[in-house]
Amino acid sequence: YNSDGSGVIIDLGGDAPPVLVAGNVAYHNGDHCINVLDVAHVWVVNNTCYQNGLDRRQTQTAEITVHRSGATDVHVINNVAYASAGRAPYRLGDGASAAYAGNLQHGGRPSELPESVLADPSQVRTGLPLFVNPPAVDRNTQLPQAGALPPSALGTGLTPRPASPLIDAGIDPHDAQGLTPSLRAGIESGLRRDARGVTRPQGRAWEVGAYEVPDSAPRR
């Protein structure tokens, strides 16, 4: 049956307490990777989004979407969004407002973001992420998302190669604009380790996306 199908959705909360969405890996879902819908005070930090939006029945789909007027004080930081054909990496619309820093985009159709954001590579830049072994899916079936690789089998597939532009290219989220001392303390436990449990940051700076490359691994 048709459903939302997003990897992560923060939905219709209005002026809710702050929410942190950090260190997630979402791929080959039917709809968005991360959907911030009509809810304020959301921090979307260091997530990896890969070719979601596979359900052809879904509309206005992007990898990371922030929409409707209740979506204010939203912060999108250090994420990588690799869009499917015909989908956008990032979307901001319907009266929403958000701040962007340290993000990377690739694939799909152009992101639906203000020109001031797209023209500033410190907010969103374009580049091939160079993942180790990204998972494949058969797009010729009626529901391509049904054939997605099980998460238990993903392994290192969406980690960055040594030459990846994701390495040492993020900002320190603790220094992000709008982060109060109380919020900084609140998000600390969610940012301390990456999706595999590796302490972050490693190297010169934070990686973009959910994975940190250990100092012992080859780096660019």
C-alpha positions as CSV (number, residue, x, y, z in Angstrom):
1,Y,0.0,0.0,0.0
2,N,1.0,3.6,-0.5
3,S,2.5,5.1,2.7
4,D,4.8,8.0,3.8
5,G,7.8,5.8,3.2
6,S,10.4,8.3,4.5
7,G,13.6,7.1,6.3
8,V,13.0,9.7,9.1
9,I,10.1,12.0,9.5
10,I,9.6,14.8,12.1
11,D,6.0,15.6,11.6
12,L,3.4,18.3,12.5
13,G,4.8,19.2,15.9
14,G,4.6,23.0,15.5
15,D,6.6,24.9,18.2
16,A,8.0,21.6,19.7
17,P,11.0,21.1,21.9
18,P,14.3,20.7,19.9
19,V,14.9,17.5,18.0
20,L,18.3,16.1,16.9
21,V,18.4,13.9,13.8
22,A,22.1,12.8,13.6
23,G,24.2,10.0,12.3
24,N,21.5,8.2,10.3
25,V,22.0,6.3,7.0
26,A,18.9,6.0,4.8
27,Y,18.9,4.5,1.3
28,H,16.4,3.2,-1.2
29,N,13.2,4.3,0.8
30,G,10.0,5.0,-1.1
31,D,9.9,8.7,-0.1
32,H,12.2,11.2,1.5
33,C,15.4,10.4,3.4
34,I,14.6,13.0,6.1
35,N,11.4,14.9,6.1
36,V,10.9,17.9,8.5
37,L,7.2,18.7,8.1
38,D,5.6,21.7,9.9
39,V,7.7,21.5,13.0
40,A,10.3,23.9,14.5
41,H,13.7,23.6,16.3
42,V,15.0,20.6,14.4
43,W,18.8,19.9,13.9
44,V,19.6,17.6,11.0
45,V,23.3,16.8,11.4
46,N,25.8,14.4,9.7
47,N,23.3,12.1,7.9
48,T,24.0,10.1,4.8
49,C,21.1,9.9,2.2
50,Y,21.4,7.8,-0.8
51,Q,18.9,7.5,-3.7
52,N,15.6,7.5,-1.8
53,G,12.3,8.6,-3.3
54,L,11.9,5.3,-5.3
55,D,8.1,5.2,-4.9
56,R,6.8,6.8,-8.2
57,R,3.5,7.6,-6.5
58,Q,5.1,10.1,-4.1
59,T,5.3,13.8,-5.1
60,Q,7.5,16.7,-4.0
61,T,10.1,14.2,-2.8
62,A,13.7,15.2,-2.0
63,E,16.4,13.5,0.0
64,I,16.2,16.1,2.8
65,T,13.0,18.2,2.8
66,V,12.0,21.0,5.1
67,H,8.5,22.3,4.4
68,R,5.4,24.1,5.6
69,S,5.3,27.4,7.6
70,G,5.7,25.7,11.0
71,A,9.2,24.5,10.0
72,T,11.3,27.3,11.5
73,D,14.6,27.3,13.3
74,V,15.7,24.2,11.3
75,H,19.4,23.6,10.9
76,V,20.8,21.3,8.1
77,I,24.5,20.6,8.8
78,N,27.1,18.3,7.4
79,N,24.7,16.0,5.4
80,V,25.3,14.3,2.1
81,A,22.3,13.9,-0.2
82,Y,22.7,11.7,-3.3
83,A,19.4,12.0,-5.1
84,S,17.6,9.5,-7.4
85,A,16.8,10.4,-11.0
86,G,14.0,13.0,-11.0
87,R,14.3,13.8,-7.3
88,A,16.0,16.7,-5.6
89,P,18.8,16.4,-3.1
90,Y,17.4,19.2,-0.9
91,R,14.1,21.0,-0.8
92,L,12.9,24.0,1.2
93,G,9.4,25.1,0.6
94,D,5.9,26.1,1.5
95,G,6.9,28.9,3.8
96,A,9.5,27.0,5.8
97,S,12.9,28.4,6.8
98,A,16.2,26.7,7.5
99,A,19.9,27.4,7.8
100,Y,22.4,25.2,5.9
101,A,26.1,24.6,6.5
102,G,28.7,22.1,5.4
103,N,26.3,20.0,3.2
104,L,27.1,18.1,-0.1
105,Q,24.6,17.3,-2.9
106,H,24.8,15.0,-6.0
107,G,22.4,13.6,-8.6
108,G,18.8,14.0,-9.4
109,R,17.2,17.3,-10.4
110,P,18.3,20.7,-9.0
111,S,17.7,21.3,-5.3
112,E,14.8,23.5,-4.4
113,L,16.7,26.0,-2.3
114,P,17.1,29.8,-2.3
115,E,19.7,31.0,-4.8
116,S,21.7,32.5,-1.8
117,V,22.1,28.9,-0.5
118,L,23.0,27.3,-3.8
119,A,25.5,30.0,-4.6
120,D,27.4,29.5,-1.4
121,P,29.5,26.3,-1.2
122,S,29.9,26.7,2.5
123,Q,26.2,25.9,2.8
124,V,25.6,23.4,0.0
125,R,28.2,22.3,-2.5
126,T,28.0,19.8,-5.4
127,G,30.2,16.8,-5.8
128,L,30.4,13.1,-6.3
129,P,30.6,11.6,-2.8
130,L,32.7,8.6,-3.8
131,F,31.2,5.9,-1.6
132,V,33.0,2.6,-1.2
133,N,30.4,0.3,-2.7
134,P,26.9,1.9,-2.8
135,P,24.0,-0.6,-3.0
136,A,22.2,-1.3,-6.3
137,V,18.4,-1.6,-6.7
138,D,16.2,-2.7,-9.6
139,R,14.3,0.4,-10.8
140,N,12.3,-1.6,-13.3
141,T,10.0,-3.1,-10.8
142,Q,6.7,-1.7,-9.7
143,L,8.0,-1.0,-6.1
144,P,11.8,-0.6,-6.4
145,Q,12.1,0.1,-2.7
146,A,10.9,-3.4,-1.9
147,G,14.2,-4.8,-3.3
148,A,16.5,-2.6,-1.2
149,L,19.5,-4.2,0.4
150,P,18.8,-5.2,4.0
151,P,20.7,-2.8,6.4
152,S,22.4,-5.7,8.0
153,A,24.1,-6.4,4.6
154,L,25.2,-2.8,3.9
155,G,28.5,-3.0,5.6
156,T,30.9,-0.2,4.5
157,G,29.0,0.4,1.3
158,L,28.2,4.0,2.0
159,T,31.4,5.0,3.8
160,P,33.7,7.5,1.9
161,R,36.7,6.4,-0.1
162,P,40.0,8.0,0.7
163,A,39.6,10.5,-2.1
164,S,36.0,11.5,-1.2
165,P,35.1,15.2,-0.9
166,L,33.2,14.2,2.3
167,I,36.5,13.8,4.3
168,D,37.5,16.7,6.5
169,A,34.9,18.9,4.8
170,G,32.3,19.5,7.4
171,I,32.0,22.1,10.1
172,D,32.1,21.5,13.8
173,P,28.3,21.4,14.7
174,H,29.1,22.7,18.1
175,D,29.9,26.0,16.5
176,A,26.8,26.2,14.4
177,Q,24.8,29.5,14.4
178,G,21.8,29.3,16.7
179,L,23.3,26.7,19.0
180,T,22.8,27.9,22.6
181,P,24.9,26.5,25.5
182,S,22.0,24.4,26.7
183,L,21.4,22.9,23.2
184,R,25.1,22.3,22.8
185,A,25.1,20.2,26.0
186,G,22.0,18.4,24.8
187,I,23.3,17.3,21.4
188,E,26.7,16.3,22.6
189,S,25.9,12.6,23.2
190,G,24.3,12.3,19.7
191,L,27.3,13.8,18.0
192,R,30.2,12.1,19.8
193,R,30.3,9.0,17.6
194,D,29.4,8.2,14.0
195,A,27.1,5.5,12.6
196,R,29.6,2.8,13.3
197,G,30.6,4.0,16.7
198,V,33.9,5.7,15.6
199,T,34.7,8.8,17.7
200,R,34.3,12.0,15.9
201,P,36.0,14.1,14.7
202,Q,39.0,12.4,13.2
203,G,41.7,14.1,11.1
204,R,41.7,17.8,10.5
205,A,37.9,18.4,10.6
206,W,34.5,16.7,10.7
207,E,33.5,14.4,7.9
208,V,30.3,15.2,5.9
209,G,27.7,12.4,6.4
210,A,27.1,9.7,8.9
211,Y,30.6,8.1,8.8
212,E,33.9,9.3,10.2
213,V,37.1,8.0,8.6
214,P,39.4,6.8,11.4
215,D,42.9,8.4,11.5
216,S,44.4,4.9,10.9
217,A,42.5,4.6,7.5
218,P,43.8,6.2,4.3
219,R,42.6,9.8,3.9
220,R,42.7,12.2,1.0
